[in-house]
Amino acid sequence: MVSEFVIFFFFFLRPIHRTPYEHKTVWKFLKTIPDLTSQLNDKHLKTLSKTVFSETWLKGSTVVANDGFYVILKGLARPQTNVYKNLIEGSDSPVSFIPQSFHSFIWSEEFKNSTLAEMYLPSYDSMLSKWSTFGTLEVIPEIDSETQMFSVVTEDDCEILKIPAKGYAKIKEEKIKLENMQKLKLIRMCPYYEEWPTLSIYELIALLKWKKFPPGHVIVESGNIISFVGYINSGCCNIYRSIIGLVKLQSNKVKRSQKLVYMGKLKEKESFGEISVLLQVPFTCTVITEKEVEMAIIEDKDVFDA
């Protein structure tokens, strides 16, 4: 087992000077920090491990953490603002990166729009100590970074680990690029889209969202207009036609009964809903998931707003 002293030594080395073994050791250390593992997967942490480094701050220094996420390795620090922040943003929508303890900042819209953060002196209990975290993994625009939203004052000589926000920005860019390639491949394999120009498909990609449906979920009922266009990535759906049948009762009377008759399947790499959404015409069949289905969808409101 690698000692804490050795790990700290690796942090002092600039990332470019670390060996593969040292990068791996740093990566394993990052996996012990709950505020990171609660939001980032192993692959992302491994990438970030190649960008982290340690900084030495003398007692009384002000650490402005607008440009990265920080972990205190040694010493105490006092937060200067009573404002907290969501540390990272998800690919689809803002995701709260709420720390496991008090020891991280969250940035609210109220603070963002104010000209000066309210300053305060917290009690000793609210001090940031060893393994406490603060800062952000989002890249803050220059106009905002000047407000010093995330700042602490060191109460001792401190060793603080820094994960640059730009490193996480690269991860998000790569993730978006991979997702777009996956969406492009999916649409390209669907019938009716094989001959589409790539530029036109990219216009669709900008509108696509991933969504999962459980087994037995009714995607759309016969007679209704579907609310999205779907491109099936995995799983399959059953197609049923609604018919009216006659059922003979014991009293020799006949009763009308509605039944769903199986007509076929929608399989992987097939699309549906285009005509219903674009022309606003009802579906003539009912579509129900057979297994869990993952599909890329374009909601009707996005089609008409595009």
N, C-alpha and C positions, 0 to 999 in steps of 0.2 A: 504493500500500500504506500502511495506517495505521501510524504509528510506535508503538512500545511506550509512549512517553511519553503520547501522545494516548489510547491505550487505558486507561492507568492513570488519566488524568484523568476518563474516562467512569465509572470505578469509584467515584470520589469523589462523583460526583453521585448523589443519592438516586434510586432507580428512577423515582419519580413525576415527576422533573424531566428525565428523558432524552427525547430525540427518538426517533422510529422508527429513524432512521439510527444513532443511538448504541446503541439496543437491539440492532440487527442486528450492529454491530461487537462488542459484548460476547458475543453468541451465537456469532459466528465464533471468538472467543477461547476460549470454553468447549469448542469442538470440537477444540481442540489439547491438551486435558488427558486423557491416556489413562485415568486412574482414573474419569473421567466417561463417556467415549465407549465404554468397555468394557461398560457396563451400561445406559446411557440412549440412546435414539434421538434423532434430530435434533429431533423435535417436542417431546419432553420438555425437551431442552436449551434450545430456543427459549423455552419457558414459564419455565424457571428463570432465563434471562437477564434477565427482567423483575423478578427479586427480588434479584439479587446486588448487593452493595455492598462497598466497601473500608473497613477500619478501621485506624487508626493506634495502635500499641502501643509504649509507651516501654520502653527496656531494663529488664529485671528484672520485667516484668509477667507475671502468670499468666493465660493464655488458657484458659478452660474451654470446651471445644467440644462440650458435650452437646446443644446446640440447633442444630447445623448442620455443614456440611462446609466446610473451610477450605483455602485455597491461599495459600502464602506468595509474595508478589510481590517483597518486598525484605527482607533481613536474615536472621538465624539464630535458631532456637529449639531448646530442649532438651526432649525428651519427658520427662514425669515418671513415667510408668508403663510397665511392661514387658508390658502386656496389650494385645492386638490385638482388632479388632472387624470383624464383617461389617457393611459400611456401609449396605447397603440390603436390603430384603426384597422378594422377588418376589410377584406376585399370587396364586400358588398355594401356594408353599412358600418357606421362607427360601433366598435365593440369596446365595452368597458374593460380596462385592464386594472381591476381593483386589487391592490396589494393585499397580502395575507395579514398585514398588520397596519398600524397607523403610519408606518414609516415610509410613505411615498406621497408625492404631490399629485393632485388632480386639478386640471385646468378647466374652469367653468366659463361659459359664455359671458357671465357677468363680469368676470375678471378680465377677459379678453377685451371687452369694450370699455373698461375703465382706463383712466390715464395713469393711475398709480395704485399699486397693490397696497393694501393695508398691512402695516408692519406690526409685529408683536413679538414678545419675548415669552416663549413657552416654558412650562415647568420642566424640571429635570426629567420627569417621566416621559415627556414628549421629545426628548433628545434622540438624535439618530446615532445609534451605536453600531458595533460590529455586526455585519450582515444586513444592516438596514439599507433600503433602496430609495432612490429619488430620481427625478428627471423624466425623460420621455424618449420614446423610440420613434416619434413622429418628427419629420423635418419641419421646423417652424419657419415661416416666411421671415425675411429680414426685418420687415416693419414691425413684426410681433416680437422678434427675439430681443430687440432693444429694450423691452420692458422688464427683462430679467425675471420672468415668471417663476422659474425654479432656481432659487438660490439658497445656499446654506452658509453659515459661518462656522469655521472649524474651532472647536473648543480645545483641541489638542493638536499636536502634529499628527496628520492623518495620511494613511495610504488608502486611496480610493480607486476602485476599478471602474474604467469607463468603457461603455459600449457605444460607439458613435452611431447617431441616428441615421447617418448616410448609409451605413452598412445594412441596416434593416430596410432602408428605402430600396436598395439594390435587390434584396430578397423579394420585396413586393413586386418590383418590376419583372423579375424572372418568373414569379408565380403568375402574374397577369399574362406574360408572354406564352407560358406553357398552357394556360387555360384557353387562350385564344387559338393556339394551334390545335388543341383538342376539339374545340368547337368547330373550327374550320374543317377538320377531318370528318367530324360527325355529319355536318351539313352536306359536305361533298359526297358522302356515301349514301345519302338519302335520294331515292328516286325523285325526278323532276328538278334536282339541283346539280346534277352531274355536269351539265353544260354551262352552268352559270359562271359569269366572270368573277374572278377572285375578289375584285374591288366591290362588287355588289354583295358578295357573301360577307365581306368585312363590315358592311353597313348593317347586316343582320346581327353579326357577332356583338356589336356594340349594344344591342338591345337584349341579348340572351342572358338568362339567369338559370342557375342549376336548381332543380327542385326534385325531391323524392316523394313518392306516394306509396302508402302501405298496401299490402295485398287486399283485394276486395274493395278497393276505393272506387267510387263511381266518378269517373273523370267528367263525363257529360251524359245527360239523359236525352233520349229521343224527343224531338220537339223543342229543344232548347238551343240557344246560340252559345257556343263555347266561348270562354273568356280569354283563351290564349291559343297560340300555335305551339304544338309540341314536337320535339325531335327526340326520339327514344334512344338513350345511350345504353341502358341495360334493362333487362326484364322484358315483360310483354303484357299486352292488354287483350282481353277478349271483346269481340264485337257481337252485339246482340240486336236483333230486329224485334220490335214489339208488334205482336199480332193479336187479333181478337179471335178467340176460339169459342166453340160451343161445348158445354159440359152437360151431359145428361145426368139428372138427379134421380134418386130412387123413386120419386113420385112421378117418374116419366116426364117431368118438366125439363125444359132446356134452359140453361143459364149461360149468359155471355161471360167469358173470362179472358183477361189479358195475360199473355204469356210472353216471355223473352225467349226467342229462338236463336241459338248459337249460329253465327254466320262466318266466323273466321277470327284471325288474330292480327294485331299490330305488333310487329317484332322490332328487334334492335335495328337501328339505322333506318327507321321509317319515320315519316312525319305525318301529321294530321292537323286539321283545323284551319288550314289556310283559307278555304272557300267560305267557311262559316264566319270567320272573323272579318275577312275583307269585304264580303258581300252582305254580311249580317243576315245570313239565312240559317234556319234551324238545322241541327243534325237530324238525319233520318234514322239514326241508330243510337244505341246506348253503348258506351265504352267503359269497361270495368277492368281494373288491374288484376292480373292473375297472380303475379308475384310482386315483390317490391320493385318499383320502377323508378329509375333515375332518368330524368329527361331535361333537356335544355328547353326553356319556354320563352316565348315573347308574348307579353301580356297585350291585350287588345288596346289598352290606353296608350301603350308605348308605340304601337303600330300607327295609331292615328295622330300621335304627337310628333312622330318622326318627320 
